[in-house]
Amino acid sequence: MSQRYEYKFVRLGEGWLGVKREAQAQYQEQIHQHAREGWRLVQVFAPGVGAYGAAKYFELIFEREVSR
């Protein structure tokens, strides 16, 4: 029997030159909140597209098993 998963993508702190400060403070709470809802953090994606190669935003990628 194969397992099935669903995924959720949450983007935080998109700023003009880099990630906004409030996103840097709130990303941990977002992870805890999603964990309480049964989601598992699989990756934090932070592309270097802002000023001086800084990340312009964080994207949190969560997964959880789909019940049949």
Biopython code that builds the backbone (N, CA, C, O; Angstrom):
import numpy as np
from Bio.PDB.StructureBuilder import StructureBuilder

atoms = [
    (1, "MET", "N", (0.840, -1.173, 0.000)),
    (1, "MET", "CA", (0.000, 0.000, 0.000)),
    (1, "MET", "C", (0.896, 1.252, 0.000)),
    (1, "MET", "O", (1.771, 1.387, 0.855)),
    (2, "SER", "N", (0.682, 2.140, -0.934)),
    (2, "SER", "CA", (1.520, 3.336, -1.009)),
    (2, "SER", "C", (0.909, 4.479, -0.193)),
    (2, "SER", "O", (-0.309, 4.603, -0.070)),
    (3, "GLN", "N", (1.778, 5.290, 0.346)),
    (3, "GLN", "CA", (1.332, 6.446, 1.120)),
    (3, "GLN", "C", (1.094, 7.615, 0.163)),
    (3, "GLN", "O", (1.777, 7.755, -0.852)),
    (4, "ARG", "N", (0.124, 8.441, 0.504)),
    (4, "ARG", "CA", (-0.163, 9.640, -0.285)),
    (4, "ARG", "C", (0.021, 10.848, 0.609)),
    (4, "ARG", "O", (-0.286, 10.806, 1.800)),
    (5, "TYR", "N", (0.527, 11.927, 0.025)),
    (5, "TYR", "CA", (0.805, 13.143, 0.780)),
    (5, "TYR", "C", (0.176, 14.343, 0.094)),
    (5, "TYR", "O", (-0.038, 14.348, -1.118)),
    (6, "GLU", "N", (-0.114, 15.354, 0.890)),
    (6, "GLU", "CA", (-0.506, 16.654, 0.355)),
    (6, "GLU", "C", (0.528, 17.669, 0.821)),
    (6, "GLU", "O", (1.179, 17.483, 1.848)),
    (7, "TYR", "N", (0.667, 18.735, 0.059)),
    (7, "TYR", "CA", (1.686, 19.741, 0.348)),
    (7, "TYR", "C", (1.055, 21.115, 0.463)),
    (7, "TYR", "O", (0.037, 21.415, -0.161)),
    (8, "LYS", "N", (1.689, 21.936, 1.276)),
    (8, "LYS", "CA", (1.226, 23.309, 1.488)),
    (8, "LYS", "C", (2.443, 24.229, 1.421)),
    (8, "LYS", "O", (3.490, 23.927, 1.993)),
    (9, "PHE", "N", (2.298, 25.340, 0.725)),
    (9, "PHE", "CA", (3.373, 26.313, 0.559)),
    (9, "PHE", "C", (2.945, 27.626, 1.190)),
    (9, "PHE", "O", (1.893, 28.170, 0.855)),
    (10, "VAL", "N", (3.766, 28.138, 2.111)),
    (10, "VAL", "CA", (3.448, 29.373, 2.820)),
    (10, "VAL", "C", (4.586, 30.360, 2.585)),
    (10, "VAL", "O", (5.722, 30.121, 2.994)),
    (11, "ARG", "N", (4.271, 31.467, 1.925)),
    (11, "ARG", "CA", (5.280, 32.492, 1.637)),
    (11, "ARG", "C", (5.220, 33.566, 2.706)),
    (11, "ARG", "O", (4.144, 34.060, 3.043)),
    (12, "LEU", "N", (6.378, 33.924, 3.237)),
    (12, "LEU", "CA", (6.472, 34.931, 4.298)),
    (12, "LEU", "C", (7.438, 36.037, 3.917)),
    (12, "LEU", "O", (8.485, 35.783, 3.322)),
    (13, "GLY", "N", (7.082, 37.262, 4.263)),
    (13, "GLY", "CA", (8.003, 38.382, 4.283)),
    (13, "GLY", "C", (8.504, 38.920, 2.974)),
    (13, "GLY", "O", (9.617, 39.442, 2.908)),
    (14, "GLU", "N", (7.715, 38.809, 1.927)),
    (14, "GLU", "CA", (8.216, 39.299, 0.647)),
    (14, "GLU", "C", (8.457, 40.804, 0.719)),
    (14, "GLU", "O", (7.535, 41.588, 0.946)),
    (15, "GLY", "N", (9.703, 41.183, 0.523)),
    (15, "GLY", "CA", (10.082, 42.592, 0.575)),
    (15, "GLY", "C", (10.790, 43.019, -0.688)),
    (15, "GLY", "O", (11.140, 42.186, -1.524)),
    (16, "TRP", "N", (11.001, 44.299, -0.830)),
    (16, "TRP", "CA", (11.614, 44.844, -2.038)),
    (16, "TRP", "C", (13.098, 44.480, -2.117)),
    (16, "TRP", "O", (13.566, 44.023, -3.159)),
    (17, "LEU", "N", (13.834, 44.679, -1.034)),
    (17, "LEU", "CA", (15.272, 44.415, -1.049)),
    (17, "LEU", "C", (15.657, 43.120, -0.346)),
    (17, "LEU", "O", (16.736, 42.577, -0.581)),
    (18, "GLY", "N", (14.795, 42.639, 0.497)),
    (18, "GLY", "CA", (15.067, 41.421, 1.246)),
    (18, "GLY", "C", (13.887, 41.071, 2.120)),
    (18, "GLY", "O", (12.886, 41.787, 2.143)),
    (19, "VAL", "N", (14.002, 39.979, 2.833)),
    (19, "VAL", "CA", (12.923, 39.521, 3.708)),
    (19, "VAL", "C", (12.627, 40.584, 4.761)),
    (19, "VAL", "O", (13.539, 41.119, 5.391)),
    (20, "LYS", "N", (11.361, 40.878, 4.942)),
    (20, "LYS", "CA", (10.964, 41.849, 5.972)),
    (20, "LYS", "C", (11.268, 41.294, 7.357)),
    (20, "LYS", "O", (11.171, 40.089, 7.587)),
    (21, "ARG", "N", (11.630, 42.168, 8.263)),
    (21, "ARG", "CA", (12.019, 41.753, 9.616)),
    (21, "ARG", "C", (10.944, 40.966, 10.351)),
    (21, "ARG", "O", (11.257, 40.018, 11.071)),
    (22, "GLU", "N", (9.674, 41.346, 10.178)),
    (22, "GLU", "CA", (8.622, 40.637, 10.896)),
    (22, "GLU", "C", (8.542, 39.167, 10.464)),
    (22, "GLU", "O", (8.164, 38.315, 11.267)),
    (23, "ALA", "N", (8.888, 38.861, 9.223)),
    (23, "ALA", "CA", (8.884, 37.470, 8.768)),
    (23, "ALA", "C", (9.985, 36.683, 9.446)),
    (23, "ALA", "O", (9.808, 35.504, 9.750)),
    (24, "GLN", "N", (11.108, 37.314, 9.683)),
    (24, "GLN", "CA", (12.204, 36.636, 10.364)),
    (24, "GLN", "C", (11.804, 36.261, 11.780)),
    (24, "GLN", "O", (12.269, 35.253, 12.313)),
    (25, "ALA", "N", (10.945, 37.063, 12.391)),
    (25, "ALA", "CA", (10.491, 36.788, 13.749)),
    (25, "ALA", "C", (9.335, 35.797, 13.773)),
    (25, "ALA", "O", (9.205, 35.045, 14.740)),
    (26, "GLN", "N", (8.490, 35.768, 12.743)),
    (26, "GLN", "CA", (7.277, 34.961, 12.800)),
    (26, "GLN", "C", (7.386, 33.589, 12.146)),
    (26, "GLN", "O", (6.466, 32.785, 12.292)),
    (27, "TYR", "N", (8.464, 33.284, 11.435)),
    (27, "TYR", "CA", (8.518, 32.011, 10.734)),
    (27, "TYR", "C", (8.480, 30.829, 11.697)),
    (27, "TYR", "O", (7.899, 29.794, 11.370)),
    (28, "GLN", "N", (9.085, 30.960, 12.874)),
    (28, "GLN", "CA", (9.064, 29.861, 13.841)),
    (28, "GLN", "C", (7.642, 29.601, 14.340)),
    (28, "GLN", "O", (7.246, 28.447, 14.499)),
    (29, "GLU", "N", (6.886, 30.643, 14.584)),
    (29, "GLU", "CA", (5.498, 30.471, 15.027)),
    (29, "GLU", "C", (4.668, 29.809, 13.931)),
    (29, "GLU", "O", (3.806, 28.980, 14.223)),
    (30, "GLN", "N", (4.919, 30.164, 12.684)),
    (30, "GLN", "CA", (4.207, 29.521, 11.573)),
    (30, "GLN", "C", (4.489, 28.021, 11.544)),
    (30, "GLN", "O", (3.582, 27.223, 11.306)),
    (31, "ILE", "N", (5.727, 27.641, 11.781)),
    (31, "ILE", "CA", (6.098, 26.222, 11.791)),
    (31, "ILE", "C", (5.388, 25.501, 12.928)),
    (31, "ILE", "O", (4.840, 24.417, 12.724)),
    (32, "HIS", "N", (5.388, 26.085, 14.118)),
    (32, "HIS", "CA", (4.714, 25.469, 15.262)),
    (32, "HIS", "C", (3.206, 25.349, 15.025)),
    (32, "HIS", "O", (2.603, 24.324, 15.340)),
    (33, "GLN", "N", (2.612, 26.388, 14.476)),
    (33, "GLN", "CA", (1.169, 26.378, 14.213)),
    (33, "GLN", "C", (0.810, 25.260, 13.234)),
    (33, "GLN", "O", (-0.150, 24.523, 13.461)),
    (34, "HIS", "N", (1.563, 25.134, 12.163)),
    (34, "HIS", "CA", (1.272, 24.087, 11.185)),
    (34, "HIS", "C", (1.519, 22.693, 11.759)),
    (34, "HIS", "O", (0.800, 21.752, 11.425)),
    (35, "ALA", "N", (2.523, 22.553, 12.614)),
    (35, "ALA", "CA", (2.782, 21.258, 13.259)),
    (35, "ALA", "C", (1.591, 20.842, 14.119)),
    (35, "ALA", "O", (1.222, 19.668, 14.145)),
    (36, "ARG", "N", (0.994, 21.797, 14.819)),
    (36, "ARG", "CA", (-0.190, 21.485, 15.628)),
    (36, "ARG", "C", (-1.357, 21.004, 14.760)),
    (36, "ARG", "O", (-2.224, 20.265, 15.225)),
    (37, "GLU", "N", (-1.365, 21.428, 13.507)),
    (37, "GLU", "CA", (-2.422, 21.025, 12.569)),
    (37, "GLU", "C", (-2.073, 19.749, 11.801)),
    (37, "GLU", "O", (-2.812, 19.339, 10.906)),
    (38, "GLY", "N", (-0.949, 19.125, 12.148)),
    (38, "GLY", "CA", (-0.568, 17.862, 11.516)),
    (38, "GLY", "C", (0.376, 17.968, 10.341)),
    (38, "GLY", "O", (0.668, 16.964, 9.692)),
    (39, "TRP", "N", (0.862, 19.168, 10.052)),
    (39, "TRP", "CA", (1.802, 19.360, 8.947)),
    (39, "TRP", "C", (3.234, 19.151, 9.431)),
    (39, "TRP", "O", (3.553, 19.436, 10.586)),
    (40, "ARG", "N", (4.091, 18.655, 8.548)),
    (40, "ARG", "CA", (5.510, 18.468, 8.835)),
    (40, "ARG", "C", (6.303, 19.375, 7.902)),
    (40, "ARG", "O", (6.099, 19.368, 6.688)),
    (41, "LEU", "N", (7.211, 20.157, 8.484)),
    (41, "LEU", "CA", (8.065, 21.034, 7.682)),
    (41, "LEU", "C", (9.058, 20.177, 6.913)),
    (41, "LEU", "O", (9.754, 19.350, 7.503)),
    (42, "VAL", "N", (9.128, 20.368, 5.598)),
    (42, "VAL", "CA", (10.087, 19.604, 4.811)),
    (42, "VAL", "C", (11.209, 20.471, 4.253)),
    (42, "VAL", "O", (12.302, 19.977, 3.975)),
    (43, "GLN", "N", (10.934, 21.782, 4.087)),
    (43, "GLN", "CA", (11.979, 22.649, 3.563)),
    (43, "GLN", "C", (11.624, 24.118, 3.768)),
    (43, "GLN", "O", (10.455, 24.503, 3.751)),
    (44, "VAL", "N", (12.663, 24.924, 3.964)),
    (44, "VAL", "CA", (12.530, 26.374, 3.935)),
    (44, "VAL", "C", (13.269, 26.829, 2.691)),
    (44, "VAL", "O", (14.482, 26.651, 2.582)),
    (45, "PHE", "N", (12.545, 27.413, 1.759)),
    (45, "PHE", "CA", (13.106, 27.877, 0.495)),
    (45, "PHE", "C", (13.282, 29.383, 0.592)),
    (45, "PHE", "O", (12.324, 30.105, 0.870)),
    (46, "ALA", "N", (14.491, 29.859, 0.367)),
    (46, "ALA", "CA", (14.785, 31.289, 0.460)),
    (46, "ALA", "C", (15.661, 31.682, -0.722)),
    (46, "ALA", "O", (16.885, 31.729, -0.598)),
    (47, "PRO", "N", (15.049, 31.963, -1.856)),
    (47, "PRO", "CA", (15.846, 32.292, -3.040)),
    (47, "PRO", "C", (16.570, 33.622, -2.889)),
    (47, "PRO", "O", (16.011, 34.577, -2.348)),
    (48, "GLY", "N", (17.785, 33.689, -3.354)),
    (48, "GLY", "CA", (18.575, 34.916, -3.282)),
    (48, "GLY", "C", (18.269, 35.830, -4.442)),
    (48, "GLY", "O", (18.977, 35.818, -5.449)),
    (49, "VAL", "N", (17.231, 36.617, -4.314)),
    (49, "VAL", "CA", (16.840, 37.492, -5.415)),
    (49, "VAL", "C", (16.719, 38.956, -4.991)),
    (49, "VAL", "O", (16.346, 39.805, -5.801)),
    (50, "GLY", "N", (17.029, 39.258, -3.733)),
    (50, "GLY", "CA", (16.954, 40.635, -3.246)),
    (50, "GLY", "C", (18.297, 41.331, -3.404)),
    (50, "GLY", "O", (19.136, 40.903, -4.197)),
    (51, "ALA", "N", (18.498, 42.388, -2.660)),
    (51, "ALA", "CA", (19.735, 43.160, -2.712)),
    (51, "ALA", "C", (20.911, 42.322, -2.219)),
    (51, "ALA", "O", (20.810, 41.635, -1.203)),
    (52, "TYR", "N", (22.008, 42.382, -2.932)),
    (52, "TYR", "CA", (23.244, 41.691, -2.563)),
    (52, "TYR", "C", (23.050, 40.186, -2.403)),
    (52, "TYR", "O", (23.756, 39.555, -1.617)),
    (53, "GLY", "N", (22.107, 39.604, -3.136)),
    (53, "GLY", "CA", (21.875, 38.170, -3.080)),
    (53, "GLY", "C", (21.074, 37.704, -1.880)),
    (53, "GLY", "O", (20.929, 36.501, -1.660)),
    (54, "ALA", "N", (20.550, 38.641, -1.101)),
    (54, "ALA", "CA", (19.743, 38.286, 0.070)),
    (54, "ALA", "C", (18.409, 37.702, -0.384)),
    (54, "ALA", "O", (17.898, 38.048, -1.449)),
    (55, "ALA", "N", (17.860, 36.824, 0.426)),
    (55, "ALA", "CA", (16.552, 36.254, 0.107)),
    (55, "ALA", "C", (15.485, 37.345, 0.106)),
    (55, "ALA", "O", (15.467, 38.209, 0.983)),
    (56, "LYS", "N", (14.608, 37.298, -0.876)),
    (56, "LYS", "CA", (13.532, 38.279, -0.969)),
    (56, "LYS", "C", (12.318, 37.836, -0.148)),
    (56, "LYS", "O", (11.506, 38.666, 0.261)),
    (57, "TYR", "N", (12.197, 36.543, 0.088)),
    (57, "TYR", "CA", (11.114, 35.985, 0.897)),
    (57, "TYR", "C", (11.523, 34.591, 1.362)),
    (57, "TYR", "O", (12.490, 34.014, 0.867)),
    (58, "PHE", "N", (10.767, 34.065, 2.321)),
    (58, "PHE", "CA", (10.901, 32.677, 2.754)),
    (58, "PHE", "C", (9.667, 31.950, 2.248)),
    (58, "PHE", "O", (8.563, 32.494, 2.298)),
    (59, "GLU", "N", (9.838, 30.751, 1.772)),
    (59, "GLU", "CA", (8.683, 29.909, 1.472)),
    (59, "GLU", "C", (8.846, 28.633, 2.290)),
    (59, "GLU", "O", (9.819, 27.897, 2.127)),
    (60, "LEU", "N", (7.886, 28.382, 3.166)),
    (60, "LEU", "CA", (7.896, 27.202, 4.008)),
    (60, "LEU", "C", (7.103, 26.123, 3.285)),
    (60, "LEU", "O", (5.989, 26.368, 2.824)),
    (61, "ILE", "N", (7.675, 24.935, 3.189)),
    (61, "ILE", "CA", (7.019, 23.839, 2.487)),
    (61, "ILE", "C", (6.690, 22.756, 3.512)),
    (61, "ILE", "O", (7.574, 22.225, 4.185)),
    (62, "PHE", "N", (5.401, 22.444, 3.614)),
    (62, "PHE", "CA", (4.900, 21.469, 4.580)),
    (62, "PHE", "C", (4.287, 20.283, 3.843)),
    (62, "PHE", "O", (3.838, 20.407, 2.703)),
    (63, "GLU", "N", (4.277, 19.117, 4.520)),
    (63, "GLU", "CA", (3.575, 17.965, 3.981)),
    (63, "GLU", "C", (2.856, 17.245, 5.113)),
    (63, "GLU", "O", (3.230, 17.351, 6.281)),
    (64, "ARG", "N", (1.817, 16.512, 4.737)),
    (64, "ARG", "CA", (1.161, 15.613, 5.684)),
    (64, "ARG", "C", (0.537, 14.478, 4.884)),
    (64, "ARG", "O", (0.180, 14.620, 3.715)),
    (65, "GLU", "N", (0.424, 13.364, 5.559)),
    (65, "GLU", "CA", (-0.137, 12.185, 4.907)),
    (65, "GLU", "C", (-1.634, 12.372, 4.718)),
    (65, "GLU", "O", (-2.322, 12.892, 5.596)),
    (66, "VAL", "N", (-2.123, 11.948, 3.581)),
    (66, "VAL", "CA", (-3.543, 12.022, 3.275)),
    (66, "VAL", "C", (-4.175, 10.726, 3.760)),
    (66, "VAL", "O", (-3.751, 9.636, 3.379)),
    (67, "SER", "N", (-5.193, 10.856, 4.602)),
    (67, "SER", "CA", (-5.890, 9.655, 5.077)),
    (67, "SER", "C", (-6.881, 9.195, 4.016)),
    (67, "SER", "O", (-7.496, 10.003, 3.320)),
    (68, "ARG", "N", (-7.014, 7.905, 3.914)),
    (68, "ARG", "CA", (-7.919, 7.343, 2.885)),
    (68, "ARG", "C", (-9.293, 7.112, 3.417)),
    (68, "ARG", "O", (-10.167, 6.647, 2.686)),
]
sb = StructureBuilder()
sb.init_structure("model")
sb.init_model(0)
sb.init_chain("A")
sb.init_seg("    ")
for serial, (resi, resn, name, xyz) in enumerate(atoms, 1):
    if name == "N":
        sb.init_residue(resn, " ", resi, " ")
    sb.init_atom(name, np.array(xyz, "f"), 0.0, 1.0, " ", f" {name:<3s}", serial, name[0])
structure = sb.get_structure()
